[in-house]
Amino acid sequence: MSDENTVLSLLATFPRDLPCRLTADELAQVAQDLALVIEEIDQEEDDQKETKDAMKERMSSLVARQRRVARTLRRGVVDRTVMVDVMADYETAVAREIQTDTGEVISSRPLTDHERQMPLTPETAAAAEGAMATHSVAPEAEQGAEAAAARG
């Protein structure tokens, strides 16, 4: 303790960090800095959520694609759009769907009443005869189609 009559001599001056009360202006500036940091955190969280959602969606898409490809591999077949001719066999009253690229009978069914009407003009009759000739069906192929139709 010093009394009023004690003489002090300066030994050194140096910087030192000490707790100091903030002024009103300094408090306002710190509050503003805090508000900005909170806003940046919110924005970063939103950005990360969007990124995670996009990554999750991409992964879901890849997993779905993987399942489709694996299913195709297991089945060994793929569905494709192919051209099919519906041919009428008037002798047996049967309509046959025939795959045009392979000639395979896809299905057989009874002709409808409308389909049982044979072509009336010589031109359409010749065309029907020609088409029938180009799609002659082997008996075993027809039996396979009928068995497939019976299964369902």
Secondary structure as the mmCIF struct_conf table of DSSP 4:
data_model
#
loop_
_struct_conf.conf_type_id
_struct_conf.id
_struct_conf.beg_label_comp_id
_struct_conf.beg_label_asym_id
_struct_conf.beg_label_seq_id
_struct_conf.end_label_comp_id
_struct_conf.end_label_asym_id
_struct_conf.end_label_seq_id
TURN_TY1_P TURN_TY1_P1 GLU A 4 ASN A 5
HELX_LH_PP_P HELX_LH_PP_P1 ARG A 21 THR A 23
HELX_RH_AL_P HELX_RH_AL_P1 ALA A 24 ARG A 75
TURN_TY1_P TURN_TY1_P2 GLY A 76 GLY A 76
STRN STRN1 VAL A 84 ASP A 89
TURN_TY1_P TURN_TY1_P3 TYR A 90 ALA A 93
STRN STRN2 VAL A 94 GLN A 99
TURN_TY1_P TURN_TY1_P4 THR A 100 THR A 102
STRN STRN3 VAL A 105 PRO A 110
HELX_LH_PP_P HELX_LH_PP_P2 LEU A 111 THR A 112
TURN_TY1_P TURN_TY1_P5 ASP A 113 ARG A 116
BEND BEND1 GLN A 117 GLN A 117
BEND BEND2 THR A 121 THR A 121
HELX_RH_AL_P HELX_RH_AL_P2 PRO A 122 THR A 134
TURN_TY1_P TURN_TY1_P6 HIS A 135 HIS A 135
HELX_RH_AL_P HELX_RH_AL_P3 PRO A 139 ARG A 151
#
